[in-house]
Amino acid sequence: MTQELTLFDIPTAKGAETWSPDVWRVRMVLNYKRLPYKTEWVDMPDIGNVGQRIGAKTTIQKPGSKTQEMLWTCPMLIDPNHPNALGKSVVLSGSQVIVEYLEDAYPERKVIPEGTAALHAAWSDFITQNIEEKIWTLVVTLCPNILSERGKQYFVTTRETWWGPLVELCPDREKAWAGVKEGLDKVAAALDSNGEDDGANLRVVPGRETYADFVMLSLLLWAGAIVQRDEWDTLRSWNGGRWGRILDFHTDVVKIQ
């Protein structure tokens, strides 16, 4: 019997709500593979201490660090089902590392079908260019609004040290949203090449969910958790309501345990 895995996630001020696109990608893979897991919620200022406690590896270099200081980030994952040579649970960090591990350790429901690794990599680059890079400043400037008071203070202090004042990252939201629409138009055109039968243009690979869908969905969910409600409603309506339909189409993997 498969034991319960543990996924480490960052709560909002309301509590158990996923907002990070990196965590969403892992969560959707766990849901798709139907693996039993629980969530351990870690407020943003505590991620480093928790990472050290569980023995997770650091994942990113602290921006601007002259000493190459490394930081822990969420997601992190503990898997008790495949103990290492010392008999201890596997501890992982970083969404890509975790997804690749889950594909190898639990191959029953593949999210990256055989022979599609290169295509998935290319699609991820395409999504980064046309969604993530377009929407980043719009979302990051509002991230503090959804965090706990401790999380908000930590986010603002660290990010403004790295990037400068958050309010200056997106001086013209109307112009930034126009860039997002341009990027989403390109993604919609790519999906339209699949045709329209049976929801074909709501999936990257017609007929099945794959990690390519999760990469795209994670950024939409990130925006939906943070941007202003009128902005979100507008985004959902673009391309004939495509983005709202895509989110509704994949509700089976968009859940929290």
VEXLUMKE-830775 format. One line per field, with one value per residue (C-alpha): z, x, y; residue number from 1; residue in one letter. Coordinates in steps of 0.02 Angstrom, whole numbers, plus 50000, padded with zeros to 5 digits. Example, Ala and Ser with C-alpha at 12.3 -4.5 7.8 and 13.67 -1.06 7.14 Angstrom:
BEGIN
c3 50390 | 50357
c1 50615 | 50684
c2 49775 | 49947
k 1 | 2
r A | S
END
This chain:
BEGIN
c3 50000 | 49953 | 50103 | 50107 | 50034 | 50108 | 49999 | 50072 | 50014 | 50059 | 50129 | 50097 | 50234 | 50222 | 50256 | 50149 | 49974 | 49840 | 49739 | 49687 | 49508 | 49555 | 49690 | 49578 | 49449 | 49577 | 49655 | 49487 | 49450 | 49619 | 49585 | 49410 | 49470 | 49609 | 49741 | 49924 | 50000 | 50132 | 50130 | 50262 | 50255 | 50284 | 50303 | 50187 | 50321 | 50388 | 50225 | 50257 | 50432 | 50372 | 50224 | 50341 | 50463 | 50334 | 50242 | 50078 | 49956 | 49920 | 49749 | 49701 | 49727 | 49827 | 49702 | 49723 | 49843 | 49830 | 49928 | 49815 | 49961 | 49919 | 49972 | 50002 | 49909 | 49898 | 49838 | 49940 | 49950 | 50065 | 49996 | 50123 | 49992 | 49914 | 50057 | 50017 | 50058 | 50240 | 50251 | 50258 | 50160 | 49998 | 50019 | 49864 | 49821 | 49663 | 49550 | 49401 | 49509 | 49598 | 49439 | 49358 | 49515 | 49522 | 49340 | 49376 | 49547 | 49502 | 49315 | 49312 | 49249 | 49148 | 49133 | 49007 | 48881 | 48812 | 48674 | 48716 | 48836 | 48704 | 48651 | 48832 | 48855 | 48700 | 48757 | 48930 | 48846 | 48738 | 48891 | 48988 | 48845 | 48808 | 48980 | 49125 | 49064 | 49011 | 49173 | 49300 | 49350 | 49357 | 49482 | 49585 | 49630 | 49709 | 49793 | 49965 | 49967 | 49986 | 50115 | 50304 | 50393 | 50424 | 50247 | 50177 | 50275 | 50224 | 50040 | 50028 | 50122 | 50023 | 49851 | 49863 | 49912 | 49754 | 49629 | 49700 | 49750 | 49699 | 49647 | 49513 | 49433 | 49341 | 49315 | 49178 | 49211 | 49055 | 48945 | 49038 | 49015 | 48829 | 48825 | 48917 | 48791 | 48647 | 48727 | 48761 | 48581 | 48525 | 48646 | 48590 | 48408 | 48448 | 48536 | 48391 | 48279 | 48373 | 48305 | 48403 | 48419 | 48593 | 48680 | 48577 | 48587 | 48778 | 48792 | 48727 | 48679 | 48615 | 48710 | 48870 | 49007 | 49012 | 49105 | 48962 | 49021 | 49200 | 49152 | 49068 | 49203 | 49345 | 49279 | 49253 | 49430 | 49495 | 49412 | 49470 | 49651 | 49651 | 49519 | 49542 | 49513 | 49364 | 49284 | 49311 | 49237 | 49084 | 49062 | 49075 | 48938 | 48809 | 48654 | 48663 | 48845 | 48809 | 48973 | 49083 | 48988 | 49006 | 49193 | 49206 | 49093 | 49208 | 49377 | 49414 | 49444 | 49519 | 49699 | 49867 | 49986
c1 50000 | 50066 | 50105 | 50057 | 50181 | 50205 | 50201 | 50264 | 50167 | 50151 | 49981 | 49891 | 49822 | 49662 | 49755 | 49762 | 49763 | 49892 | 49951 | 50130 | 50141 | 50289 | 50188 | 50036 | 50136 | 50187 | 50013 | 49931 | 50053 | 50013 | 49827 | 49840 | 49939 | 49811 | 49946 | 49897 | 49977 | 49953 | 50004 | 50114 | 50089 | 50244 | 50236 | 50362 | 50485 | 50497 | 50540 | 50727 | 50711 | 50594 | 50706 | 50854 | 50752 | 50693 | 50860 | 50802 | 50925 | 50929 | 50861 | 50907 | 51049 | 51002 | 50990 | 51133 | 51228 | 51416 | 51446 | 51336 | 51216 | 51082 | 50899 | 50763 | 50599 | 50433 | 50385 | 50475 | 50419 | 50446 | 50417 | 50423 | 50387 | 50560 | 50686 | 50867 | 51017 | 51007 | 50824 | 50767 | 50627 | 50671 | 50672 | 50660 | 50651 | 50615 | 50466 | 50561 | 50664 | 50507 | 50407 | 50547 | 50563 | 50376 | 50378 | 50514 | 50454 | 50268 | 50260 | 50082 | 50003 | 50135 | 50118 | 50261 | 50224 | 50370 | 50461 | 50390 | 50522 | 50596 | 50424 | 50378 | 50538 | 50500 | 50320 | 50382 | 50496 | 50351 | 50239 | 50376 | 50399 | 50215 | 50133 | 50255 | 50368 | 50218 | 50119 | 50262 | 50265 | 50075 | 50067 | 50225 | 50178 | 50016 | 50084 | 50100 | 49912 | 49871 | 50003 | 49998 | 50067 | 50233 | 50237 | 50198 | 50337 | 50461 | 50409 | 50422 | 50587 | 50674 | 50603 | 50634 | 50813 | 50827 | 50725 | 50696 | 50527 | 50384 | 50275 | 50402 | 50403 | 50240 | 50212 | 50081 | 49962 | 49858 | 50011 | 50069 | 49899 | 49906 | 50068 | 49985 | 49843 | 49967 | 50054 | 49891 | 49838 | 49993 | 49960 | 49778 | 49832 | 49949 | 49808 | 49690 | 49802 | 49734 | 49559 | 49399 | 49322 | 49302 | 49389 | 49547 | 49596 | 49582 | 49727 | 49904 | 49898 | 49723 | 49637 | 49739 | 49808 | 49995 | 50124 | 50116 | 49940 | 49997 | 50136 | 50007 | 49874 | 49994 | 50023 | 49838 | 49803 | 49943 | 49865 | 49691 | 49746 | 49826 | 49770 | 49620 | 49451 | 49404 | 49573 | 49549 | 49374 | 49441 | 49582 | 49460 | 49353 | 49491 | 49500 | 49314 | 49321 | 49458 | 49552 | 49400 | 49351 | 49526 | 49523 | 49351 | 49405 | 49546 | 49460 | 49502 | 49685 | 49659 | 49623 | 49709 | 49740
c2 50000 | 50171 | 50279 | 50461 | 50584 | 50758 | 50914 | 51079 | 51232 | 51417 | 51471 | 51634 | 51746 | 51642 | 51481 | 51324 | 51398 | 51360 | 51509 | 51473 | 51408 | 51297 | 51211 | 51197 | 51099 | 50968 | 50964 | 50933 | 50791 | 50711 | 50730 | 50660 | 50510 | 50486 | 50475 | 50495 | 50648 | 50781 | 50963 | 51043 | 51230 | 51335 | 51524 | 51606 | 51666 | 51486 | 51396 | 51400 | 51326 | 51190 | 51149 | 51128 | 51023 | 50897 | 50891 | 50969 | 51042 | 51228 | 51274 | 51452 | 51573 | 51725 | 51868 | 51990 | 51879 | 51902 | 51741 | 51632 | 51607 | 51480 | 51480 | 51350 | 51367 | 51277 | 51152 | 51021 | 50840 | 50692 | 50517 | 50373 | 50240 | 50233 | 50242 | 50279 | 50169 | 50225 | 50178 | 50359 | 50441 | 50529 | 50720 | 50828 | 51012 | 51111 | 51079 | 51009 | 50890 | 50831 | 50804 | 50704 | 50599 | 50564 | 50510 | 50382 | 50323 | 50315 | 50277 | 50210 | 50372 | 50464 | 50653 | 50661 | 50523 | 50424 | 50517 | 50689 | 50758 | 50874 | 50935 | 50969 | 51068 | 51171 | 51201 | 51257 | 51384 | 51443 | 51465 | 51554 | 51677 | 51708 | 51697 | 51698 | 51838 | 51941 | 51925 | 51921 | 52105 | 52116 | 51973 | 52000 | 52179 | 52115 | 51957 | 52039 | 52069 | 51884 | 51836 | 51830 | 51982 | 51892 | 51829 | 52001 | 52085 | 51949 | 51957 | 52145 | 52156 | 52020 | 52059 | 52245 | 52206 | 52100 | 52200 | 52373 | 52449 | 52334 | 52480 | 52524 | 52351 | 52383 | 52570 | 52546 | 52400 | 52435 | 52419 | 52264 | 52181 | 52219 | 52119 | 51976 | 51972 | 51968 | 51819 | 51727 | 51755 | 51661 | 51517 | 51509 | 51502 | 51357 | 51263 | 51297 | 51192 | 51040 | 51073 | 51100 | 50926 | 50853 | 50997 | 50969 | 51152 | 51148 | 51026 | 51032 | 50847 | 50804 | 50666 | 50667 | 50778 | 50801 | 50903 | 51028 | 51071 | 51089 | 51211 | 51321 | 51300 | 51341 | 51516 | 51548 | 51490 | 51600 | 51752 | 51703 | 51697 | 51869 | 51995 | 52106 | 52024 | 52131 | 52095 | 51909 | 51910 | 52000 | 51873 | 51727 | 51805 | 51828 | 51718 | 51683 | 51632 | 51504 | 51527 | 51508 | 51350 | 51279 | 51305 | 51225 | 51081 | 51029 | 51038 | 50855 | 50900 | 51072 | 51021 | 51028 | 50883
k 1 | 2 | 3 | 4 | 5 | 6 | 7 | 8 | 9 | 10 | 11 | 12 | 13 | 14 | 15 | 16 | 17 | 18 | 19 | 20 | 21 | 22 | 23 | 24 | 25 | 26 | 27 | 28 | 29 | 30 | 31 | 32 | 33 | 34 | 35 | 36 | 37 | 38 | 39 | 40 | 41 | 42 | 43 | 44 | 45 | 46 | 47 | 48 | 49 | 50 | 51 | 52 | 53 | 54 | 55 | 56 | 57 | 58 | 59 | 60 | 61 | 62 | 63 | 64 | 65 | 66 | 67 | 68 | 69 | 70 | 71 | 72 | 73 | 74 | 75 | 76 | 77 | 78 | 79 | 80 | 81 | 82 | 83 | 84 | 85 | 86 | 87 | 88 | 89 | 90 | 91 | 92 | 93 | 94 | 95 | 96 | 97 | 98 | 99 | 100 | 101 | 102 | 103 | 104 | 105 | 106 | 107 | 108 | 109 | 110 | 111 | 112 | 113 | 114 | 115 | 116 | 117 | 118 | 119 | 120 | 121 | 122 | 123 | 124 | 125 | 126 | 127 | 128 | 129 | 130 | 131 | 132 | 133 | 134 | 135 | 136 | 137 | 138 | 139 | 140 | 141 | 142 | 143 | 144 | 145 | 146 | 147 | 148 | 149 | 150 | 151 | 152 | 153 | 154 | 155 | 156 | 157 | 158 | 159 | 160 | 161 | 162 | 163 | 164 | 165 | 166 | 167 | 168 | 169 | 170 | 171 | 172 | 173 | 174 | 175 | 176 | 177 | 178 | 179 | 180 | 181 | 182 | 183 | 184 | 185 | 186 | 187 | 188 | 189 | 190 | 191 | 192 | 193 | 194 | 195 | 196 | 197 | 198 | 199 | 200 | 201 | 202 | 203 | 204 | 205 | 206 | 207 | 208 | 209 | 210 | 211 | 212 | 213 | 214 | 215 | 216 | 217 | 218 | 219 | 220 | 221 | 222 | 223 | 224 | 225 | 226 | 227 | 228 | 229 | 230 | 231 | 232 | 233 | 234 | 235 | 236 | 237 | 238 | 239 | 240 | 241 | 242 | 243 | 244 | 245 | 246 | 247 | 248 | 249 | 250 | 251 | 252 | 253 | 254 | 255 | 256 | 257
r M | T | Q | E | L | T | L | F | D | I | P | T | A | K | G | A | E | T | W | S | P | D | V | W | R | V | R | M | V | L | N | Y | K | R | L | P | Y | K | T | E | W | V | D | M | P | D | I | G | N | V | G | Q | R | I | G | A | K | T | T | I | Q | K | P | G | S | K | T | Q | E | M | L | W | T | C | P | M | L | I | D | P | N | H | P | N | A | L | G | K | S | V | V | L | S | G | S | Q | V | I | V | E | Y | L | E | D | A | Y | P | E | R | K | V | I | P | E | G | T | A | A | L | H | A | A | W | S | D | F | I | T | Q | N | I | E | E | K | I | W | T | L | V | V | T | L | C | P | N | I | L | S | E | R | G | K | Q | Y | F | V | T | T | R | E | T | W | W | G | P | L | V | E | L | C | P | D | R | E | K | A | W | A | G | V | K | E | G | L | D | K | V | A | A | A | L | D | S | N | G | E | D | D | G | A | N | L | R | V | V | P | G | R | E | T | Y | A | D | F | V | M | L | S | L | L | L | W | A | G | A | I | V | Q | R | D | E | W | D | T | L | R | S | W | N | G | G | R | W | G | R | I | L | D | F | H | T | D | V | V | K | I | Q
END
